[in-house]
């Protein structure tokens, strides 16, 4: 379009940059933007947003910093999407104070924070274990008339489950159900993982039963999570039954599934069974990792 001499509008440039980023051509998108700058085209936040989003998905944080600094030099005004992406950027880097500064600056400038901004901030605080602030934001968004969606509840649930606050997690789950929100497999697995890490396997298996009764089928992560929980609780035989059930239910075991089961058997000194599963892995062309080798060596010392 440019080489042919046909003029390119800001609108058409936005579409082109977004399309390139969606198919993973962020480098070409950046080159096109640089070319337009040289030609005197004034870029707005939307073009930069598409690039930042593409780089964040690839964890290319240095590139995000370059674009952020470029926007500052060019005096590009941030919109709500740009602020959301910047909050996400700082969250991924673990720079919670910087994320809060961006959030505060956004409000000072009179830009109304939407549910996506609040969800990003809640996620940000949950990652560092600041549940107090996460719940303050959760209450604040409700006071502002915003409606929490499945993703909002998901990040908050993830935070409380990681903190082992399972009673709080159950309250959040009840809220979701009362609001008619979709309790999907991600939500269920998060709750189940929380119970497994607390060693509350009765509750973890209850969640699985409720999940299946409502038509939400377990996945590989569900099985692996329960296998790990049962092994940690010393219920290796129960874990093995689940492991055997996986292919019968139509799921292909992955390296994490095998490693988890082998680690459980090794911990109990059941080296023969552990090595048998290792041989099975080899036949299935599943490459083991260092954790698996350590477990196998440990099983020999436990005999």
N, C-alpha and C positions, 0 to 999 in steps of 0.2 A: 504493500500500500504506500509506504513511504518512498521506496525506490522508484515507484512508477510515477511519482509526482502528484499523486492524489492526496489532498489535504486530509489530515486526521484530526478529529475533534476530541475533546476531553472525554466525551461520552464513549466514543468508539475505542479510545485508548484504554478506558476502564474495562470495557468488555474484553479487549484483547489481552490485557495483563491478567485479568481474573481467569480467563480460559487457559492461558499458559500455565499459571500456577496450579490449576486444578489437575492438569495432566503431568505435573512434576517438572515443568520447564521454567523454574524460577530464575535460572541464570539468564535465559533468553528474554524473560520478562523484564529483568533488571536492565539488560542491554538496550531494550526498546525504550524503557523509561529514560535512561541516560541520553539516548539519541534525541528524544523529544525535548529534554531540558536544553540540550545544545541548540535545538531549533527554536527555543524560546517558548515552548509550551509550558504553561503554568500547571503544575500537578497539585491535586488536592489529596485529602487524607485517604480516599477510597483506593487509589492506586497503591499507595504505600501499605495500606491494610492488607491487601491481597498478598503482597510479597512477605510481609511480616508473618501472616498466618501460615504461608507455605513453609517458611524457614522454621517456625515453631514446631510444625508437625515433623520436621526432620531433626529437631533439636540442634539447629544451626544458630546458636545463640550469638556468636560473633557477628554474623550477618545481620541479625536483628538490631544489634547495637549500632552498626553502621547506618542502617536505615533510620533508626531513632535519631541519631545525631544529624543526619541529613535533613530530616524533617524540621529539626530545631533550627538549623542554619538557614533553611529556606522559609522559615516562619509559617510552616503549614499548620493550620488550625486543626486540633484534634476533634473528632466526633466521638460519639458514644462507643462505636466499634473500636476505634483506635485506643481509647482508654481501656476497654475490656482486654484487648490484646496485650497492652503494656502491663496490665495487672497480672495477666496469665504468664507473661514473660518473667516478671520478678518472682512470681510464685514458683515457677519451675526452677529458678535459681536459688530459691529459699530465702530471698531478700524480702521478708514480710514487711519490714518498716518502709521500704521503698514502694511496695505495693500499696500500703496505707496512704503514703504521701500522694500517690497518683490518684487514689480514690478521693482524698480530701480536696485535692486541687480541682478535680472534676466537678465536685459539688460547689466549690467556691465560684467556679466559672459559670454556674447556673445550668450545667448539663445534667439532665435528669437521669439518675442511674436506673437501668432497667433490671429485670430479673437475672439476666446473664451477667451483669456487673456484680450484683450481690452474690450470685452463686460462685463466681470466681473468687471473690473476697472470702466467702465462707470456706471454700476449698483451700485457699491460701493459709488461713488460720488453722484449719484442721490438720494440715500437713505438719505444722510445728507444735501440735498439741494444745493450741490455745482455744479450747472449747468454749471458754467463757465469752471471748470476743465473737466466736462463730455464732453462738446462740443470740448474742446481742444484735448481730447483723440479721439473723433469721427473724427476730422479733421486729426489728426496724423495717424490714422490707414489707412485713404485713401491715405495720402502722402507716406505711406510705401507699397502701392500697394495691401492692403487688401480690400476685398469687404464686406460691411456690410450686414448681413443677417436679416431675420425677427426678430430674437431674439434681435439683436443689436438695431434695431429701436424700438422694443417693450419696452426695458428697458429705452431708452431715452425718448420715448413718455410718459411712466409712470411717469418719473421724471418731465417733463415739465407740464403734466396735474395736478400732485399733487401741483405744484407751481402756478397753475392757468394760465399758459402761453398758452392759447388756440390758439392764432394766430400762435405761433411757432409750436404747435402740428399739425395744419393744413398744415403747410409747410412741416413738416416731412412726413405726410400722403401722400401729393402730390408727394414727392420724392420716396416714396415706390411704388406708382402706376406707376410712370414714369420708374422705374427700373424693373417693372413686378413682384414685390414681392407679396406674398400672404397676402392680408389684411384679416386676419382671425378674428374669433369672439373675441379672446383675445384683439387684437388691437382695434377693434370696441368698445368693452365694456370699455376699458381704456379711449378712447376718450369721450365716452358717460358719463362715470363717472365724468370726468373732467368738462364737461358742466353742469351736474347736480349739482355738488358742487358749481359752480359759479352762479347757479340759472338761467342759460340760457337754459330753457326748450325747447324753439322753436328749438334751434340748436340740443339739445339732441334727440328730436323726429325726426328731419331731418336725423340725423345719422342712426337712426333705419330704417327709410324708405329707405335710400340708401342701407343699409345693406341687407334688404329683397329683394330689386330690383335686387341685384347682386347674390342672391341665398344663402347669409349667413344668416341662420335663427337665431333668438334670442334664448337665453337660460334663465334659471331661474334667473341668475344674471342680465341679460339685463332687465327683467321685474322688478325685485326688485329695481334695480338702478333707473329706471324711476319712479316707485311708490314713492320711497324716495324723488327724486327730485321734483316731483309734490306736494307732501305733504309739503316739506320745502318751496315751492313757494306759498303755500296756495291754491293749486289746488287739494283739497282732492277728489272732485267728479271725476276729470280726473284720479286721482290715483286709485280710486275705480273701474273705468271702466277697467283699465289695470289689476287690481287684479282679477276681474271677468273673464277677457279674458284668464288668465293663464291656467286654466284647460281645457278651450275650445280649446286651441292651443296644448294641449297634455302634459302640464307641471304640475308636482306635486309641490304644494306649500310647502316650508320648514319653519322651525321656524323663519328664518330671514325675509321671505316674510310676514308671519303673524305679526311678531313683528313690522315691518316697517309700515304696514297698520294700525295696532291697534294704534301705536304711533301717526300716522297722524290724525286719528279720535279722539283720546283722546285730542290732542292739540286743536282741534276745539270744544271740549266739547261734542262730540257726543258719550257719554258713552254707550248708549243703543246699538248702532251699534258695538262699540268696544267689549262689553261683548258678543254680539252675535257671533262675530268672535272667541272670546276666547272659547266659548262653541263648536264651529265648530272644533277648534284645538283639544280640548279634545276628541271629537268623532273620530278624525283622528289619535289619539294616538301620537300627536306631543307634546313633552314636552316643556313647556314654560321656559324662562329664567328670571333672575332678572329684566332685562330691561323691559320686557313685564309687569311684575307685577307693576313696578313703573309707567308705562304709564297708566295702568288701574286705579290705585289710583289717579293719576293726573287728569284723566278724570272726576272723581267724584267731585274734587275740582273746576273743570272748569264749572260745570253745573250752 
